Amino acid sequence: MTQHIDRAKRERRNRQVMMILAGVVFAMVGLAYASVPLYRLFCQVTGYQGTPRIASANSSQAVNRMVTVTFTADVASGLGWRFQPKQHQMQVQVGKSYLAFFEAENLEKVPVKARATYNISPDPFASYFTKTACFCFTEQTLQPGQKVDMPVSFYIDADMAKDPTLSQMNDVTLSYTFFRAADQGDATKVGAAEGVSGTAAPAAGTVSKSSVN
């Protein structure tokens, strides 16, 4: 009788241990999936590792400092798009909002959905380079042969002029790379990139051409 009770207790403890271990495994998997968007959000807020900051509007004031912004564009292997900046460089005043354009064209014979990653170099500029609207915030779908202009609205925060690290730096590069989206299931639908007059609809904010050089 005693052995039967002891065996029942051991089995109950084993089941409890297994449940705890299963919970730990599920928690680790959840953290793994959550870590990517959380890390991306952290980079966008802080400018860490060359990731430009994101804001809903320009909260900065223009100051007497000029910076040259160079734009570069690339397409990852496996994506049949042509992608290039419509302006190679812009002279911008720190604290003032500007609007730049990139051009994308789908060279494939089927609709394709893609997403752009972005980076700022040198890294110290990333804490001050802020985007208020960008095609890169959402996935973009282009129909076969479709060509669109893709806008990005940005400013360089006036606090940049106070940073001793950047006191002698007046050149910054904004780089984009388009990657084919893993899920092409709804690519046959009218894509987010199909705006009026062949212009991609920017996400998160409103852009104006009044600040374009």
NUSE-605900 format. One record per residue (C-alpha): x, y, z; residue in three letters. Coordinates in steps of 0.25 Angstrom, whole numbers, plus 5000, padded with zeros to 4 digits. Layout:
# NUSE-605900
XYZALA...
# end
This chain:
# NUSE-605900
500050005000MET501150105004THR501950074991GLN500650104983HIS500450234990ILE501950274988ASP501850234973ARG500650324971ALA501350434978LYS502550414969ARG501650414957GLU500950544961ARG502350614963ARG502850564950ASN501550624943ARG501750754950GLN503250764946VAL502850734931MET501750834931MET502750944937ILE503850904926LEU502750914915ALA502351054920GLY503851094920VAL504051044906VAL502751114901PHE503251244908ALA504551234901MET503951214888VAL503051334890GLY504251424894LEU504951384882ALA503851424873TYR503651554881ALA505151594882SER505251634867VAL504151734867PRO504551784881LEU505951804876TYR505551874863ARG504651964872LEU505851994881PHE506752024869CYS505652124863GLN505452194876VAL506952204880THR507652204866GLY508452084871TYR509352014860GLN509052114849GLY507552104850THR506852244847PRO505852284857ARG504352294854ILE503452404858ALA502052454854SER502452594852ALA503652694852ASN503852744867SER505152804864SER505552954860GLN506452984849ALA507853034852VAL509053084845ASN509652954841ARG509652894827MET509852744824VAL510052664811THR509052544810VAL509452434800THR508452334796PHE508752194792THR507852074788ALA508051924786ASP507251804783VAL507451674789ALA507651544782SER506451474778GLY505651604775LEU505351644761GLY505251794763TRP505951914759ARG506152014770PHE506952144771GLN506852284777PRO506352394769LYS507352494775GLN508752454778HIS508952554789GLN508252674796MET508852784804GLN507952794816VAL507852894828GLN507852824841VAL506452834848GLY505752854835LYS504852754828SER505152694814TYR504452604804LEU505352504795ALA504852404785PHE505252264781PHE504852194768GLU504452044768ALA504051964756GLU503551814756ASN504351744745LEU503651614747GLU502451554740LYS501651534753VAL501251624764PRO502251634775VAL502251684790LYS503551734796ALA503951814808ARG505151904809ALA506151914821THR506952034823TYR508152084830ASN508952214833ILE510452234833SER511252274840PRO510552224852ASP510652344861PRO509652414851PHE508552304854ALA508152364867SER507752494860TYR507352454846PHE505852444847THR504752394837LYS503352444838THR502752364826ALA503452254818CYS503052144808PHE503952054816CYS502952054828PHE502051954821THR502151844810GLU502051894796GLN501351814785THR501651844770LEU500951784758GLN501751734746PRO502451844739GLY501951944749GLN502852064752LYS502552154764VAL503252274772ASP503452244787MET503552364796PRO504252374809VAL504052494818SER505152524828PHE505952624836TYR507152634844ILE506952674859ASP507552804863ALA508152734875ASP509152684865MET509852814865ALA510152804880LYS510752664879ASP512352674879PRO512452544872THR511852604860LEU512452744861SER513352714849GLN512452624841MET511552684831ASN511252564822ASP510252454824VAL509752334815THR508352274816LEU508352134810SER507152044806TYR507151904801THR505851834796PHE505651684800PHE504551594794ARG503451574805ALA503351424810ALA501851424809ASP501451454794GLN500051404797GLY499251534794ASP500251594784ALA499251584773THR498351684780LYS498551834778VAL499751864786GLY500051974796ALA501052034786ALA499952064776GLU499652214779GLY499152324771VAL499952354758SER500952244760GLY501452294774THR501552194786ALA500652234798ALA501652274809PRO501352214823ALA501252284837ALA501152434834GLY500852534824THR501952584814VAL501952714806SER502852754794LYS503052894799SER504352854806SER504952774794VAL506252834789ASN
# end
